[in-house]
Amino acid sequence: MSKQNRVGIMGGTFDPIHYGHLVTAEAARTYFNLDEVIFTPAGNPPHKKNYTVTPAEHRYLMTALAINSNPFFKVSRVEIDRTGYTYTIDTLRYFAREYEKDTSLFFISGADAVLDILTWKDVQEVLNMCTFIAATRPGYPMEKLKQKLQEIKKLYGKEVYPMEVTGMDISSTEIRRRVREKLSIKYLLPESVEMYIKKHGIYG
């Protein structure tokens, strides 16, 4: 009998990608025994209407630079090459087609996104197609998350698995602010990404 393939999908805007994203992906890989984690930078995310997202090609290339040293990490263009809004369900359907039937998909998301999951497109199918992982940082209000997870289980009959990640309290919003204000972003993200941001004048 062939071994079942376990593939993690790390969704996000990655504007920019930082160590919090990388630590989360590695924690999920080890905790859930994943064979690989595929980063999927969002193309035109429907939940990011309040600010202008950096062009997709920049975000894709920054992600590629950030994961370069980890042989278990890959980056996919599936969402940035898609026209219109990008939805998680479309991405899951894509990877379900790409991989063999003996592959289990694991979707890795921040806990904040899980709080809004009831507004997602085709929620039931999303939860049916993958094992959903909700990453939390130290100090995250777990009671609120637990209530949401109970609600999801009651409505859809599916578990969402919380995963606490240490040292994850870094935000892309804060990095963009620091770049605008000419403050250091060293040690918040890989040096290769920092150099890319400086070279292309992103966020300045």
C-alpha positions, 0 to 999 in steps of 0.5 A: 500500500502506498504512503498517503501524501500529506500536503499543507497549503499556506494561504496569505497575502504575504505583503510582505512574507515574514518570519511569522509566516515561515515559523507557522508553516514549519510548525504545521509541517512538523506537528501534522507530519506534512510532506510539503507546504505550498505557499499560495500568495493571494491574487485579488483577495476579497477580504483586503478591500481596505488597502491596496495590495502590493502587485502580485509578482512582487509578493510572489518573488518575495515569497520565493526568496523567503522559502528558498532554504527550506526543501519542504517549502514550495510556492505556487502561482495558482492564485496570482495567475487567476483573474478576479477575486481569489477564493480558498475553495478554488485553490483547494479544488485546484490542488485536489486535481493536481495531486493523486487521490491518496493525498490529504490536504491541510489548509494553514490559516491564521486564527483571525481568518477563522473567525470570519470563516462563516463568510467564506465562499462554499464553507462546507466544501472547504471544510470537507476538502481539507484538514483546517489548521488555525494558527494562534500566537501566544496571548491570543484570546483562545476563548473567542476562538474556541467558541467559533470552533464549536460553532463551526463543528455544530454547523458543518460537522467538521473540526478546525484544529488550533495550533499555537505558534511561539514567536509569531507576533509579527505583522505585515502591516507593522513591517509596511509601517516601519518601512514607510517611517524609515525604521529597521525591519531587520530580523522581522523577515529574511534578509533576502526579502528585506533587500528585495524591498529596498531594491524595488522601493516597496512600501516606501 
